Amino acid sequence: MPAVPKKRASHARTARRNKANSRVELTGVTVCQKCGHLKRNHAKCIHCNAK
């Protein structure tokens, strides 16, 4: 027989366990000095070029 938990895990306990997986670090992304939107390093800002 497979292992089965005796009680259902609460939402708080599940969220606490999954909290570490939700953190995403943006690498290679900076803030545009002209408009303040996010842009990739060494690339033109999409928002500034659209104007």
N, C-alpha and C positions, 0 to 999 in steps of 0.2 A: 504494500500500500504506500502511496506517496505521502510525503509529509504535508500536513494541512494545519494552518494556524487555528488555535482554539477560539480566538476572538478576532474580530475584524479590526484592522489598524485604523486609528482615527485619522481625520483629515490633517490635524496638526502634526501628528507623528509622521505621516507620509510627506507632508510639505517640508518638515525639518530635514528629513532624509534626502529629499530631492533638491534642497536649496543649493547645495554645493555644485550640482550639475547645471544650474541655471545661470551661473556667472560666466559671462563671455567677455574676454578681453579683446578689444579692437586693436589689432596691430596693423601698421601701415596706413593709419587714418589720422588726419589732422583737421583742424578747424581753419576754414578760409578766413584770411585776414580782412578781406573786403566785405563779405556778406555774413560771415559767421556760420555758414552751413558746413557740414562734414564733407571732406573730400579726400581722395586717395593721395598719398605722398607722391610728389613729382608728377602730378597730373593737373590739368586745368579743372577749375571748378565748373560743374555743370550748370549751376544756377547763375553764375556771373556771365557765362557765355551765352545763355539763353536770352539775356536782355538785349 
